[in-house]
Structures are given as structure tokens and as C-alpha cells.
């Protein structure tokens, strides 16, 4: 079963994807790594930041890996690259 979620791209991820937000259809249950792979299929240039990116799903941080996500239509998935500053 799939659902439509809102993908939000920030900073470098927005530059690489070429969009700041979009609605994507993904499986309702998948790991955070599988979700990342679904997003990279749409925007292959994002693969360049895979080792540095963090997700926020429903405003909670999620690392890429085997953590199971259960998504609902309308959920927000933020793609957050490393942010430097000081």
C-alpha cells in the first residue's frame, strides 16, 4: 500500500533536487534507507550527499538505516543536508 507524502528539501538538497518541495508516492511502510532510495530515484544528484543527510519525518529526526517508518498520506519528510555555521 502506498501513500503520498510531502518531501521538503533544504539547502544543498534543494539545489541538487532542483525543487524545494514536492508530493511523492511511496510505500506506506519502508525503512528510512528505502525512503532515501525512492527519493534518489527521482533526483539522482542527491546521491552525492547520502553520507551526510538526515531526515525529519513528522518533525522528528531519523538517520538513514534500517529504522522502519510507517507513513500516512500528508506526512512531511524533510531532507536536511549538513549545515555549517559558526
C-alpha positions as CSV (number, residue, x, y, z in Angstrom):
1,X,0.0,0.0,0.0
2,X,1.3,3.4,-0.8
3,X,0.7,7.0,0.4
4,X,1.5,10.5,-0.7
5,X,3.9,12.4,1.4
6,X,5.3,16.0,1.1
7,X,9.1,15.9,0.6
8,X,10.8,19.2,1.7
9,X,14.3,19.9,0.5
10,X,16.6,22.3,2.3
11,X,19.9,24.0,1.5
12,X,22.1,21.7,-0.7
13,X,19.4,19.1,-1.1
14,X,17.1,21.7,-2.7
15,X,20.0,22.7,-5.0
16,X,20.6,19.2,-6.1
17,X,17.0,18.2,-6.5
18,X,16.1,21.4,-8.2
19,X,12.9,21.8,-6.1
20,X,12.1,22.9,-2.6
21,X,9.1,20.7,-2.1
22,X,7.0,18.1,-3.9
23,X,4.4,15.4,-3.3
24,X,5.7,11.9,-3.8
25,X,4.1,8.5,-3.7
26,X,6.0,6.0,-1.5
27,X,5.1,2.7,0.2
28,X,3.4,3.2,3.5
29,X,5.9,1.0,5.3
30,X,9.6,1.1,4.5
31,X,12.9,1.7,6.1
32,X,14.5,5.2,6.2
33,X,17.1,3.9,3.7
34,X,14.5,2.7,1.3
35,X,12.7,6.0,1.6
36,X,16.0,7.7,0.7
37,X,16.4,5.4,-2.3
38,X,12.9,6.3,-3.5
39,X,13.9,10.0,-3.3
40,X,17.2,9.4,-5.1
41,X,15.4,7.6,-7.9
42,X,13.6,10.9,-8.6
43,X,16.6,13.1,-8.0
44,X,19.8,11.1,-8.7
45,X,22.1,14.0,-7.9
46,X,21.1,13.7,-4.2
47,X,23.2,10.6,-4.0
48,X,26.2,12.9,-3.6
49,X,25.1,13.8,0.0
50,X,23.9,10.4,1.1
51,X,26.6,10.0,3.8
52,X,25.7,13.4,5.3
53,X,21.9,13.7,5.0
54,X,19.4,13.4,7.8
55,X,15.6,13.1,7.5
56,X,13.0,14.7,9.7
57,X,9.7,12.7,9.5
58,X,6.8,14.5,11.1
59,X,9.4,16.9,12.5
60,X,11.4,14.1,14.2
61,X,15.0,13.3,13.1
62,X,15.6,10.0,11.5
63,X,19.0,8.6,10.4
64,X,19.3,6.7,7.2
65,X,19.3,3.0,8.0
66,X,17.0,0.1,8.8
67,X,14.6,2.0,11.0
68,X,11.1,1.1,9.9
69,X,8.9,4.1,9.0
70,X,5.1,3.9,8.9
71,X,3.9,6.8,6.8
72,X,0.5,8.3,6.3
73,X,-0.7,10.5,3.4
74,X,0.2,14.1,4.1
75,X,3.2,13.4,6.3
76,X,6.1,15.7,5.8
77,X,9.5,14.3,5.1
78,X,12.3,16.9,5.3
79,X,15.7,16.2,3.6
80,X,18.3,18.0,5.7
81,X,21.9,18.1,4.5
82,X,24.7,19.2,6.8
83,X,24.6,22.8,7.7
84,X,27.7,24.7,8.6
85,X,27.9,27.9,10.5
86,X,29.6,29.4,13.4
